[in-house]
Amino acid sequence: MADVFSKSKRSEVMSRIRSRGNQATELALAKLFRRHKITGWRRNQKVFGKPDFIFPKHKLAVFVDGCFWHGCPKHGTQPKGNAAFWRKKISRNQTRDKLVNRALRRAGWRVIRIWEHELTRKNQTRLLRRIGKETA
């Protein structure tokens, strides 16, 4: 179906839609932190790259990356419709992730990136070990 707006009008309309982030995965990680009494984390802090969580005392930035949006090698899928657009979009996300990691590390931060699928119960022990190692 053809779009009812011109390309520039559609761009203007879409630019007004604000993202809510990956709220479900962030909340799942926050619940995990609370359940295992992991303290010292903050959300929505003004740190370059907008980490989902930071541990200021440990200078640790934690990102929760969606398997689709960040191109998870295990679970990332490629839509059939508008495939070139999605390939480019996911590639740009991955490039930005690398740039953010590099910039934060240069600024003295440690960075942990957690895939959305790592939040499942079967992966929690490994995930808790990874986080505990960085906050110890």
Secondary structure, 3 states (H helix, E strand, C coil): CCCCCCHHHHHHHHHCCCCCCCHHHHHHHHHHHHHCCCCCCECCCCCCCCCCEEEHHHCEEEEEECCCCCCCCCCCCCCCCCHHHHHHHHHHHHHHHHHHHHHHHHCCCEEEEEEHHHHCHHHHHHHHHHHHHHHC
